[in-house]
Amino acid sequence: MGYVYKKTLKGGTPRYYAIYKQPDGKYRWEAAGRQKQAAEALLKRREMEIAAGTYGKLSEISFDDLVEKFLEEYVMIALKPRTQADYEQVCGKHLVPYFGKVMVSSISTAEIQSLVKAKLSEGLSARTVNKILSILSKIFVQAIKWGFVDGNPVANVDHPREEKKEMDFLSPHEVKMLLDACPPDFYPRVLCAVTTGMREGEQAALINEDVDLDGNRIHISRSFSGGHLTSPKSFRSRRTVLITPVLSKTLAELKLKTGAKPTDLVFPGDDGGYMSPHVLSRRFEKVLKAAGLRTITWHSLRHTYAALMISLGENLVFIQRQMGHSSIRTTLDLYGHLMPEATFGVGERLDSLIFGDDVSRFPRFSTRQG
């Protein structure tokens, strides 16, 4: 008969163990985390496995070893550099310190729910906690493939509700104020952002041969992210966007002034290389201040482009393609609330469609008597 044992670690942190007799007659201490309920659930599961003869069929691995394997054999191979950095940061700062050397097969939904509570109490936002859970879930998906566990305990965890943050964008008048405040060398990039909706990384990676000045188009086939040149965010991100005559003229003048070669960056940093997001944000903040505008992010210029297009009544599919969204659902989810109210006068328009301009001759209903 097994039992649960509590051990207090340095700093007062509790650690519970499930202690049970294995089929070979030897007792085993198996770490179960910080919750007594998790240890009790683990003990019950191990006793059932022993009784059913399935104990030990899955390969055992500690959580920290699994994370190391996950990063080396999955993240570094399958994901982009910037995403790799995100995964490493979350694992190193939040997941490994919490679970440590606990055996992966012993981690329960209850233990992960406790992780959620602990991270929220540390002051992390719901969005950050959900990001942690998302990465933890991917770790367990790989663990299932590798034969370490037979289920994903993250699947039944209650995720914290995220408060929907209202996006900020500039009005046409504010856009004009912003552009008027731009120094000459920064004006083309701001104009490009607000009139194309291109992502920051897409602009950073843009070279002159990507710009078709005769056809008023920009071909997007690469992005600069996390200090690396990468492919665009998704399949639909590799696209051709239409540009305005003013932007086309501005880019032509910029090319003539700098004597840029076809493979030179359109918007380089001071050293001629890629401009870092930090430098871009710093310059943008100065321009906002000079224009007397509120503080917004560079990404808000992408939202501004979408809002301007919607205000002009442009087709939503066209906006989706310009912005490189993976689906029309993404565009609707982000900007659907900006669509103008279209129900006013719908009855009159339907009558006109059916009866033509002279709606006075529509069939009249009579009431039978008798």
CORKAPE-V623511 format. One line per field, one symbol per residue. phi: phi as a letter, one per 20 degrees, with the letter a starting at -180 (. if undefined). psi: psi as a letter, one per 40 degrees, with the letter a starting at -180 (. if undefined). burial: I if it has 9 or more other C-alpha atoms within 8 Angstrom, else O. A space follows every 50 residues. Layout:
phi->???
psi->???
burial->???
This chain:
phi->.ebdcdceefnnffcdcedbefgeneececfcoedfffffffgfffffff femdfnfefebeffffffffffecffdedfgffgffffffffedeffeel effgfefdfffffffgffffffnffgfffffffffffffffffffenebd adffgdfeeffeffeffdbefgffffffffeffgfdggfffffedcmffg ffffefdffeeeffelccedcbbdbmncecfggbgffebddecfgffgff fffffffemfegefffcfefenefefgffffffffffgffemdffcegff ffffgffffffemffffffgffemffbffffffecgfefffdefmfffff gffednfeffefgdeddfcn
psi->hiihhhhhiheehihiihhihideeiihhhheaehddddddddddddddd deeehediiiiiddddddddddecdedeiidddddddddddddddddddb ehhdeehidddddddddddddeeiiddddddddddddddddddddefdie iheddehhiihhhhhhiiiiidddddddddehideedddddddeedeiid ddddehideehgddefihhheiihhfeihiiididedhihiiiidddddd dddddddefiideiidgiadeeahhiddddddddddddddefiihiiddd dddddddddddefihdddddddefididddddddedeehiheeheddddd ddddeadgeeeihhhihii.
burial->OIIIOIOOOOOOOIIIIIIIIIOOOOOIOIIIIIIIOIIIIIIOOIIOII OOOOIOOIOIIIIIIIIOIIIIOIIIOOIOIIOIOOIIOIIIOIIIOOII IIIIOIIIIIIIIIIIOOIIOOOIOIOOIIOIIOIIIOIIIIIIOOIIIO OIIIOOIOOOOOOOOOOOIIOOOIIOIIIOIIOOOOIIIIIIIIIIIIII IIIIIIIIOIIIIOOIIIIIIIIIIOOOIIOIOOOIIIIIIIIOOOIIII IIOIIOOOOIOOOOIIIIIOOOOIIOOOOIIOOIIOIIIOIOIOOOOIOI IIIIIIIIIIIOOIOIOOIIIIIIIIOIOIIIOOIOOOOOOOOOOOOOOO IIOOIOOOIOOOOOOOOOOO
